Amino acid sequence: MKLSDAKLQFVASWGAFGTHWGINRTMAQIHALLLVSPEPLCADDIMEQLNISRGNANMNIRELIDWALVERVIVPGERKEFFAAEKDIWKVVRQIVKERKKRELDPMLKLLGQLSDVEGDRRDKEVKTFTETINNIKRVGEQADKTLETLIKADENWFLGSLMKIFKAG
């Protein structure tokens, strides 16, 4: 496969995968393009290579910066802004997990905490069923939270070693 074809396939596939980790296709495609680019790219380069509008490029670049997956880079002698993606995939995975946790799990746990404090007689069948269900979901969410916190703080070698132990035990 030619490099140009492989690059196009990677960008398209990463774009499709991105929708599964909570970002839109174009944002993931920009991220993929920056991941495989040896040099930082300006918005014009990104727009041209992905055939997207300036507004679409700028909005998604800002979002990637908010996710801490992309940073602005100063290129000496250039007036345009340039952008580069974090190349360490372990850091990328941890950052995506961190952002998803912050945007999805943390608000859910906060809501479950509020819902578990429902008023009513705990002996009432409806109240009991509701609170038990909420508390069970909350316990699973809290365990997921602890696991994700461990992953976010983990060293790549520790994580991969732990993962291998799990697969060997199974």
C-alpha positions as CSV (number, residue, x, y, z in Angstrom):
1,M,0.0,0.0,0.0
2,K,1.3,3.4,-0.9
3,L,1.9,5.9,2.0
4,S,-0.6,8.3,0.6
5,D,-3.3,5.6,0.5
6,A,-2.4,4.3,3.9
7,K,-2.5,7.9,5.3
8,L,-6.0,8.5,3.8
9,Q,-7.3,5.2,5.1
10,F,-5.9,5.9,8.6
11,V,-7.5,9.4,8.7
12,A,-10.8,8.0,7.5
13,S,-10.7,5.1,10.0
14,W,-9.6,7.2,13.0
15,G,-12.5,9.6,12.1
16,A,-14.9,6.6,12.3
17,F,-13.4,5.4,15.6
18,G,-13.6,8.9,17.1
19,T,-17.3,8.8,17.1
20,H,-17.1,5.9,19.5
21,W,-15.0,7.8,22.0
22,G,-17.2,10.8,22.1
23,I,-16.0,13.2,19.4
24,N,-17.3,14.0,16.0
25,R,-15.8,12.5,12.8
26,T,-14.1,15.7,11.5
27,M,-12.5,16.3,14.9
28,A,-11.1,12.8,14.9
29,Q,-9.9,13.1,11.3
30,I,-8.0,16.3,12.1
31,H,-6.5,14.6,15.1
32,A,-5.5,11.6,12.9
33,L,-4.0,13.9,10.3
34,L,-1.9,15.8,12.9
35,L,-0.9,12.5,14.5
36,V,0.7,11.2,11.3
37,S,2.1,14.6,10.2
38,P,5.8,14.9,10.8
39,E,5.6,18.7,11.0
40,P,2.9,20.9,12.5
41,L,0.1,22.0,10.1
42,C,-1.7,25.2,9.7
43,A,-5.5,25.4,9.4
44,D,-5.2,26.0,5.6
45,D,-3.2,22.7,5.3
46,I,-5.8,20.8,7.3
47,M,-8.7,22.3,5.3
48,E,-7.0,21.4,2.0
49,Q,-6.1,17.8,3.0
50,L,-9.5,17.0,4.6
51,N,-11.6,19.1,2.2
52,I,-13.4,21.0,5.0
53,S,-14.4,24.6,5.6
54,R,-12.4,27.1,7.6
55,G,-15.1,27.3,10.2
56,N,-15.3,23.5,10.6
57,A,-11.5,23.3,10.8
58,N,-11.2,26.1,13.4
59,M,-14.1,24.8,15.6
60,N,-12.6,21.3,15.7
61,I,-9.1,22.4,16.3
62,R,-10.3,24.5,19.2
63,E,-12.1,21.4,20.6
64,L,-9.0,19.3,20.2
65,I,-7.0,21.9,22.1
66,D,-9.7,21.8,24.8
67,W,-9.3,18.1,25.0
68,A,-5.5,18.6,25.3
69,L,-4.9,16.4,22.3
70,V,-3.5,19.2,20.1
71,E,-1.4,22.2,20.9
72,R,-0.6,25.5,19.1
73,V,3.0,25.5,17.8
74,I,5.0,28.6,16.9
75,V,6.8,28.2,13.6
76,P,9.6,30.8,13.3
77,G,9.0,33.2,10.4
78,E,5.4,32.2,10.0
79,R,2.4,34.4,10.8
80,K,-0.1,31.6,10.7
81,E,-1.0,29.4,13.6
82,F,0.3,25.9,13.4
83,F,-0.9,22.8,15.3
84,A,0.6,19.5,16.4
85,A,-0.9,16.5,18.0
86,E,0.6,14.6,21.0
87,K,2.5,11.7,19.4
88,D,2.7,9.5,22.5
89,I,-0.3,7.3,22.1
90,W,-0.3,6.3,25.8
91,K,-0.7,10.0,26.7
92,V,-3.4,10.3,24.0
93,V,-5.4,7.3,25.5
94,R,-5.0,8.6,29.0
95,Q,-6.2,12.1,28.0
96,I,-9.2,10.7,26.1
97,V,-10.1,8.6,29.2
98,K,-9.7,11.7,31.4
99,E,-11.9,13.8,29.2
100,R,-14.6,11.2,28.8
101,K,-14.6,10.6,32.6
102,K,-14.9,14.4,33.2
103,R,-17.7,14.9,30.6
104,E,-19.7,11.7,31.2
105,L,-19.0,9.7,34.3
106,D,-18.4,12.5,36.8
107,P,-21.8,14.2,36.0
108,M,-23.6,10.8,36.2
109,L,-22.1,10.1,39.6
110,K,-23.1,13.5,40.8
111,L,-26.7,12.9,39.6
112,L,-26.8,9.4,41.1
113,G,-25.7,10.8,44.5
114,Q,-28.6,13.3,44.4
115,L,-31.0,10.6,43.3
116,S,-30.0,8.2,46.0
117,D,-31.2,10.7,48.6
118,V,-34.8,10.4,47.6
119,E,-37.5,11.2,50.1
120,G,-39.9,8.5,51.2
121,D,-40.3,5.5,53.4
122,R,-37.5,3.0,52.6
123,R,-39.9,0.1,53.4
124,D,-42.2,1.3,50.6
125,K,-41.7,-1.1,47.6
126,E,-41.4,1.6,45.0
127,V,-39.0,3.7,47.1
128,K,-37.0,0.6,48.0
129,T,-36.8,-0.6,44.3
130,F,-35.7,2.9,43.2
131,T,-33.1,3.5,45.8
132,E,-31.6,0.0,45.4
133,T,-31.4,0.4,41.7
134,I,-29.8,3.8,41.9
135,N,-27.3,2.7,44.6
136,N,-26.3,-0.4,42.5
137,I,-25.7,1.8,39.5
138,K,-23.8,4.2,41.7
139,R,-21.6,1.5,43.1
140,V,-20.7,0.3,39.6
141,G,-20.0,3.8,38.5
142,E,-17.8,4.4,41.5
143,Q,-15.8,1.3,40.7
144,A,-15.5,2.4,37.1
145,D,-14.3,5.8,38.4
146,K,-11.6,4.2,40.6
147,T,-10.5,2.0,37.7
148,L,-10.3,5.0,35.3
149,E,-8.4,7.1,37.9
150,T,-5.9,4.2,38.1
151,L,-5.6,4.1,34.4
152,I,-5.2,7.9,34.1
153,K,-2.4,7.9,36.7
154,A,-0.8,4.6,35.5
155,D,2.5,4.2,33.8
156,E,2.3,2.5,30.4
157,N,4.5,-0.5,31.5
158,W,2.5,-1.1,34.7
159,F,-0.8,-1.0,32.8
160,L,0.4,-3.3,30.0
161,G,1.9,-5.7,32.6
162,S,-1.4,-5.7,34.6
163,L,-3.4,-6.3,31.4
164,M,-1.1,-9.3,30.5
165,K,-1.6,-10.8,33.9
166,I,-5.4,-10.6,33.5
167,F,-5.2,-12.4,30.1
168,K,-2.9,-15.1,31.5
169,A,-5.2,-15.7,34.4
170,G,-8.2,-16.1,32.0
